[in-house]
Amino acid sequence: MLHLARRAIRPGGLRAYSELVVGKPPSPQWVAEQKAIEHHALQTTDFWRKMSYYVCVPALAIFGLYVYNVEIEHKAHNAHLIAENDGKLPQPPRFEYLNRRNKPFPWGPNSLFYNSVNQRDMSIDD
């Protein structure tokens, strides 16, 4: 395995590798560079951890509450429409450019994820 690694490295790299194997200590410049890289990595990791906890989590909570309130209003509006129309949602107008079907679906005229409470039933002709 070591033989394959040596053949993959260019000749200039072999000399540096063999010097490390012999036990020559790394230069102080290389050690300082490695410590600077490690310090930068720790600072960056700490920054993104703080960003996640103090910015992202509160933002998710705030937007989650906003969406919850919007959905509650939507549900109340649908309940009002159902109460006005004898227990069913009114069917939206059938526009010819919406729900265009060139070929029938194998499972019927409605989409695969058809929801009878919120969507128009395409099998009913007006």
N, C-alpha and C positions, 0 to 999 in steps of 0.2 A: 504494500500500500504506500509506503514511504517512497519507494522507487517511482510509482506512478505520479505522486505529488511532485517529486523533483523534476520529472520529465515535463510536467505541465507548466512549471515555472520557467521564466526566461533565465538565461545564464547570469544576468546581473542580480537576480533575486536569489539564486542559489548561494552566492557568496554570503549574502546577508543572513540567509537561513542557517548556513553552516556555522557562522560566527555565533549565532544564538544557541545552537546546539552545543558548541564547545563550552559555553558558559561565560562568555564575555558579558559583563554587566551592561544594561542599556544606558544610553547617554542621558545626562541630566535634562537636556532639552526635550528628549522623547518622554521622559517621566513627567516633566512639567506640562507637556502638551496633553498627555493622557489624563492628568489630574484636572486640567482645564476643561477637557471634554466631559469628564465625569461630573464636575461641578455644574457645567451648563445643563447637562441632562437632568440632574437633580432639581435645578431651578425651574426648568421647563415642565417637569413632571409635577412639581408643586404648584406651578401656575395653573396648569390645566385641571388639577384636582380641585383647587379653589374655584376656578371658573365653573366647574361642574356643580359643586355644592352651593355656591352663593349666587350664581346667575341662572344656570340651566334648570335646576330643580324648582326654584321659585317661579321661573317663567312657565314651566310646564304646569305648575299648580294654578297660576293665574289664568292661563289660556284654557286649562281644563274646566275651571269654574265658568269662564265665559261661554264655552261651547255647551256646558250643561244648562246654563240659563237660556241660551238660544233654543236648545232642544226642548226644554220645558215649555217655552212659548209656542214652539211649533206644535207640540203635542196638544196644548190647550186650544190652539186654533183649529187643528183637525177635529178635536172633540166638539168644538162649536159647530163646524161644518156638518159633522155627522148628526148632531142633534137637530140641525135645521132641515136636513134632507132625509128624514125617516130612517135613520140608522145606517146610511151608506154615504160614502164620499161622492160628491157629484163628479160625473165623468167629464174630463176636459174635452174641449172641441177636437174633432178628428181632422187634423190638418193633413193634407196629402203628402207633404214633405217629411212628416215625422213617421217613425216606425215603418219605413218602406221595407218591404220584403220581396226580394227577387225570387227566392226559393223558400219553400216552407221549412221550418225547423223540424227535425225528426221527432221532437217531443210535443209539438203542437204550435199554435199560433203565438203564444206568449214566450217571453224570454225564459232562459233556463232558471233564473233566479226570480221568478215572478212572485210578487207579493200582492195578494188580492185586496189587502187593506189600503195600500198606498198607490197602486198602479192601475192603469186602465186595462180592462180585460179585452184583449184583441179579438177574441172569438165572438164578441157581441157586435153585431152590425147596427149602426145608427139608422 
